[in-house]
Amino acid sequence: MDYLLNNRPQSSDIHIFRAAQQSLEVYDKLFFLRKAEYKKLLGAYDSMGERDTHLFLKNEISPLFINGKFVADAIGKKVITIKDENGNDVDKKVHHLLHFDCYLELTNELREMFGLDDKWKAIAVEYQGVYWHSEAFPKHLERDKFKKTICEQESIIRIEIWENIDKTEWLNKFIEQLNEQAGTELTENDFELLKNYLGNLE
């Protein structure tokens, strides 16, 4: 818009410029209307992927899954000690806005139902967009790496749901990662049996 205003034509074709200007104004209005509708549709969610992930978890795993959990609140720490590339202990601040997309705090009853050891505190699930979590955004990758380190140290099972995985495979991917990290041998059939019981824990 600024470019057109600063470079308006000086000929009799000024009506062409005015038509283009009006078209851009209409586009701007439509853009903001659609943006408002999109935000209204998302509600408390940051993205459609995060919304779909939370609904999947509530419907297929447990309605106790919450949308969003600040990492510092989850681990009860604002600073965590991690190993640097040389193996030395370093203190790193946990940013107050760093969060998990979806979160399930594990009670003794839930641990028993999942067949998990007592050490496990929670299950954190992250929706991973292919574009935003690519090498084009190294800060995002570094943030993911930090959250993974936190989960390993704080006994939190971290599950990744990737955008390019068909939704019909989400449950299998969830189970695969849960089994790999926790040493369990759960199957999709187990979750079918557990689903009704877990739903009653809400």
N, C-alpha and C positions, 0 to 999 in steps of 0.2 A: 504494500500500500504506500509506504513512504517513498519507495522508488518511483512509483507512478506519479505521485504528487510532485516530486522534485524534477521529473523529466516529462512533464506534460507536453503534448504536441502543440506547435505554434501554427498549424495549418487550419484549413476549414474542416478538417476531419475531427474536430474537437468532440463531436458526438460519439465517436468511437471510444475516445478516452472516457467519456462520461458513462457509456454503457459498461465498459470494463470496470469502472469504479463502482457502479451500482451492483454488478455481479459479485465483486469482492465483498461488498458490504452484506449482501444476502448470504454469501458463503460464511462470513464471520458469525452472523446471527445463528445460522444453522449449526455451525460447529459448536458454539457455546450451548445451544439447546440440547444437542446430542450428548455433549459432555456432561451436562446436568442430568440427563436421563440415565446415562451410563453410571454416574456416581450414585444415583438413586437406586438403580438396579443392584449395584454392588453392596450397598449398605455399609456394613462395618469392614468389608473385605477390601484388600488392596488390589485384587485382580480377579478376573473370572476363574483363573486356574486355582487360586487360593480358595475361592468360594466352592468350586466343584470338589476340591480335595477335602475340605471340611465336611461337606454333605456326604461324600463317599465314606469317610471315616465314621460319621455318626450313624449312617445307615447300615454299613457292612461290618464295622468293628465294635464300636460302642458309642452310645449317645453322650458318654461322659467326656469325649474329646472336645476341648474348647478351641475357639478360634483365637490364636495369638497368645503368646506368653513371653514376657520380657525375660531374657536370659539371666540377667542379674537377679530377678525375683525367683526364677526357677532354681538357681544354685545357691541363693542366699549370700552372694558375694559380689562386690564391685570391682575386685581385683583378683586375678588368678595367676598362679605361678605355672609357667610352661617352660619347656626346653627350647632353646634356640637352635640354630643350625649347627652349632658347635657342641651341643649337648649340655650347655650351661643353663642353670635356672634363672629365669627372668620373670619379673612381675609385669603383667599386662592388664591394663584397665578394660573392664567389660562395659562398653558404651551403654548408656541408659536406654537407647533406642534399639539396641540389638535384640532381636526377638526370633522365636520359633513360630512358624506359620500355624501349626496345630500342636496341641499338647494334651497328653493324658498322664495324670499323676497316678502312680501305681500304689494301690492299697494292698494289704496282705491277701485279700480275697481275689483281687485281679491278678496278682502274681501267681497265685495258686491256679487260677483258671488258665492262664497262659503257660503254666509250667516253668515260670521264671525263678531264678535264684533270688534270695532276699536282698542281694546287693543292688538290684536294679531299682532306680527311683522313679523313672518315668519313660514314656515313649514320646519323642518329638518327631513330627513329620514336616518335611519341607517340600513345597512345590517348586520345581526347578524349571524355569523357562529356558528354552534352548538358546535364545538370543542373549538374554540378560546374564546368563551364567556360562558364557563362552569366554575364550581368551581375549575377546575384544574389550572385556571389562575386567581387568586384572584385580581391581579393588573388590569386586564381587566375589571373585575366586578366593581371594585372601580372606575375606569375611567368612565364606563357607568353610575354609580350612580351619579357621579359628574356632568356629562353632563345632566342627567335628572334633577338634582337640578337646574342647570343653566337655563335650558329651563323653568322650573316652575316659577323661579323668573323673567325671562326676557320676559315672554309671547311669548315663541316660542313653537309651537306644535311639539312634537317629536314623529315620527312614527318609529316603528321597523318592519323590514321585516326579518323573520327568515328563515334560510337555509332549514329547514325541512318542510316548508310549500309549498305545490304545487303551482307553478306559476299561475295556473288558479284561485287561491284563493287570490292572492296578492291584487287585487283591493278591494275585500271585506274586507280584513284585514286593508287596508289603510283607508277605509270608517269607519269601526268600531272604530278604534283608533281616527280618526278625530272627529267623533260624540261624543265619550266619553270625550275627552279632551275639546272640544270647545262647547259642548252642542247643536250641530246641529242635524238635522235629515235627512241628505243626504242619498240617495239610489243609487244603481248602475245605475238605469234608469236616475237619475239626472245627473250623470257623462257622460252618453251617450249624453244627450242633451247639456251639457256644453263643451264637448270635442272639437267640431268644433270651438266654440267661443274662447275658451282658446288657441287653436292653432293659431288663427289669431292675438293673442296678442304678438307673438314672435317678 
